[in-house]
């Protein structure tokens, strides 16, 4: 009786627990001298010197990953190589003290990660199907053996009903497994495509050429301000203030 009461109490406590919605985070530019324009709700800021022109806009923060739209042009008379590690972000507290220093997530590593996940998902699905074939063969062997054994009409009818139920449940399981596999494949493929075609990847830029893409940072949301910096020239920087919106 005591165990039953404890179980009921646990269920009531669990049912009464509410999950608070997460706040929405945005980064707003702060006290900058650079030219900027607004396009579809985003402020695009132009950071420029004799070597680079960087056009930068904050996109969003999702699960502590801050993404930025970025276009970089080669203003120099030399061919340069552009990649994600050309940039970094400094996280600052309310007093301007350094909390963190973060480089962008490497898109090449993420592409490999999702290719490996795709391979693992395919292997998992094929392994499960192979195991089902073995299980089905064992069931068939058992059913055949029972079919040749001496049975009453009542026993035979019960066995046939059992076979039909197992067949129907197997078909439902196969459909669910196939749907799960296709859903997993779509999620993995979507992420791999995002990193392959949306992210800023390593590119050789001759003089006068430009490239663009997204850069992604894992940021510390305990910071109050973030400074986006072009590493090779720290004068090309832009400060953002973290704003929080609560439901």
C-alpha positions in Angstrom: 0.0 0.0 0.0 2.8 2.4 0.9 4.5 1.7 -2.4 1.3 2.4 -4.3 0.9 5.7 -2.5 4.5 6.7 -3.3 3.9 5.8 -6.9 0.7 7.9 -7.1 2.5 10.8 -5.4 5.4 10.6 -7.9 2.9 10.6 -10.8 1.1 13.6 -9.4 4.4 15.5 -8.9 5.6 14.6 -12.4 2.2 15.7 -13.9 2.3 19.0 -12.1 5.8 19.9 -13.4 5.7 22.6 -16.1 8.4 23.3 -18.6 9.2 26.9 -18.9 9.5 28.3 -22.5 13.0 29.4 -23.4 13.7 33.1 -24.0 14.4 34.4 -27.5 17.9 36.0 -27.9 18.8 38.6 -30.5 22.1 40.5 -31.1 21.8 44.3 -31.9 24.7 46.3 -33.2 26.0 48.9 -30.7 27.9 52.2 -31.2 29.5 51.5 -34.5 31.0 53.9 -37.1 30.4 51.8 -40.1 27.9 52.3 -42.9 24.9 50.0 -42.8 21.6 49.3 -44.6 18.5 47.3 -43.6 17.2 44.5 -45.7 14.2 42.3 -44.6 14.6 43.2 -41.0 18.4 42.6 -40.9 21.1 45.3 -40.5 23.9 44.7 -42.9 27.1 46.6 -41.8 30.0 47.2 -44.1 33.5 46.8 -42.5 36.2 47.9 -44.9 39.9 48.7 -45.2 42.5 48.5 -48.0 42.6 44.7 -47.8 39.1 43.5 -47.0 35.5 44.5 -47.3 33.2 42.5 -45.0 29.4 42.9 -45.1 28.0 41.4 -42.0 24.5 40.8 -40.5 23.3 38.9 -37.5 20.9 36.1 -38.4 19.7 34.2 -35.3 20.6 32.4 -32.2 19.4 28.8 -32.0 20.5 26.5 -29.1 23.4 28.8 -28.3 24.6 28.8 -31.9 24.8 32.3 -33.3 24.7 32.6 -37.1 25.7 35.6 -39.2 25.3 36.3 -42.9 28.7 37.4 -44.3 30.1 38.5 -47.6 33.9 39.2 -47.9 35.7 40.9 -50.8 39.4 40.9 -51.6 40.4 44.6 -51.9 44.1 43.8 -52.0 46.3 43.2 -55.1 47.1 39.7 -53.9 45.2 36.4 -54.0 44.0 35.4 -50.5 42.4 32.3 -49.0 39.2 32.9 -47.0 37.9 30.5 -44.4 35.8 30.4 -41.3 38.9 30.9 -39.0 39.4 34.4 -40.4 36.9 35.6 -37.8 36.2 35.3 -34.1 33.9 36.6 -31.4 34.7 38.0 -28.0 32.1 37.6 -25.3 32.1 40.5 -22.7 30.4 41.1 -19.4 28.5 44.2 -18.4 31.8 45.9 -17.5 33.5 45.0 -20.7 35.6 42.3 -19.3 36.5 39.3 -21.5 34.3 36.2 -20.8 35.1 34.1 -23.9 36.9 34.0 -27.2 35.3 31.8 -29.8 36.1 30.9 -33.4 33.4 29.7 -35.8 32.3 26.1 -36.1 34.3 24.4 -38.9 31.9 23.6 -41.7 34.2 20.9 -43.1 34.1 19.0 -39.8 30.3 19.3 -39.7 30.0 18.0 -43.3 32.1 14.9 -42.3 30.0 14.6 -39.1 26.7 14.4 -41.0 28.2 12.1 -43.7 29.2 9.7 -40.9 25.7 10.0 -39.3 24.2 9.2 -42.7 26.4 6.1 -43.0 25.5 5.0 -39.5 21.8 5.5 -40.1 21.9 3.4 -43.3 23.9 0.7 -41.5 21.4 0.6 -38.6 18.4 0.3 -40.8 20.0 -2.5 -42.9 21.1 -4.4 -39.8 17.6 -4.2 -38.3 16.2 -5.5 -41.6 18.7 -8.4 -41.7 17.8 -9.3 -38.1 14.1 -9.3 -39.1 14.7 -11.7 -42.0 16.4 -14.1 -39.6 13.5 -13.8 -37.1 10.9 -14.3 -39.9 12.7 -17.4 -41.0 12.6 -18.8 -37.5 8.9 -18.0 -37.2 8.2 -19.6 -40.5 10.1 -22.8 -39.5 8.0 -22.9 -36.3 4.8 -22.3 -38.1 5.5 -25.1 -40.6 6.4 -27.5 -37.8 3.2 -26.7 -36.0 1.3 -27.1 -39.2 2.5 -30.6 -39.7 1.8 -31.6 -36.1 -1.5 -33.1 -34.9 -3.9 -30.4 -33.9 -7.6 -30.1 -33.2 -9.6 -27.7 -35.2 -9.8 -25.3 -32.3 -6.0 -25.4 -31.9 -5.5 -24.9 -35.6 -7.9 -21.9 -35.7 -6.1 -20.4 -32.7 -2.7 -20.9 -34.4 -4.0 -19.3 -37.6 -5.3 -16.3 -35.7 -2.0 -15.9 -34.0 -0.2 -16.0 -37.3 -2.5 -13.3 -38.8 -1.9 -11.1 -35.7 1.9 -11.5 -35.9 1.8 -10.7 -39.7 -0.3 -7.6 -39.1 1.9 -6.4 -36.3 5.1 -7.1 -38.3 3.7 -5.0 -41.2 3.0 -2.1 -38.9 6.4 -2.4 -37.3 8.0 -2.4 -40.8 6.1 0.7 -41.8 7.0 2.5 -38.6 10.7 1.6 -39.0 10.7 2.7 -42.6 9.1 6.0 -41.6 11.6 6.6 -38.8 14.5 5.8 -41.2 13.2 8.2 -43.9 12.7 10.9 -41.3 16.2 10.5 -39.9 17.7 10.5 -43.4 15.8 13.8 -44.2 17.0 15.5 -41.0 20.6 14.4 -41.6 20.5 15.4 -45.3 19.0 18.8 -44.5 21.8 19.5 -42.0 24.6 18.2 -44.4 23.1 20.4 -47.2 23.0 23.4 -44.9 26.7 23.1 -44.0 27.7 22.2 -47.6 25.9 25.1 -49.4 25.0 27.8 -46.8 28.1 28.0 -44.7 31.2 30.1 -45.6 33.7 27.5 -46.7 37.4 27.8 -47.6 37.7 29.7 -50.9 40.6 31.3 -52.8 39.8 34.9 -53.8 41.8 36.7 -56.5 42.0 40.5 -56.3 38.5 42.0 -56.8 36.6 38.8 -56.1 34.2 38.1 -53.3 32.4 35.1 -51.6 29.6 34.8 -49.1 28.0 32.4 -46.7 27.0 31.9 -43.1 29.3 31.6 -40.1 28.2 29.9 -36.9 29.5 30.4 -33.4 28.8 28.5 -30.2 28.4 31.4 -27.8 28.2 31.9 -24.1 24.8 33.4 -23.4 26.0 34.7 -20.0 27.8 37.4 -21.8 26.2 40.8 -22.3 28.1 42.0 -25.3 29.8 40.3 -28.3 32.5 41.7 -30.5 32.8 40.3 -34.0 36.4 40.6 -35.2 38.3 40.0 -38.5 41.3 38.2 -37.0 43.9 39.6 -39.5 42.9 43.2 -38.7 41.4 43.8 -35.3 40.3 47.3 -36.4 37.6 45.5 -38.5 35.3 44.8 -35.6 31.6 45.2 -34.7 30.1 45.1 -31.3 26.7 43.6 -30.6 24.5 43.8 -27.4 22.6 40.7 -26.4 18.9 41.2 -25.9 16.6 38.7 -24.3 12.9 38.4 -24.9 10.7 36.4 -22.5 7.3 34.9 -23.2 
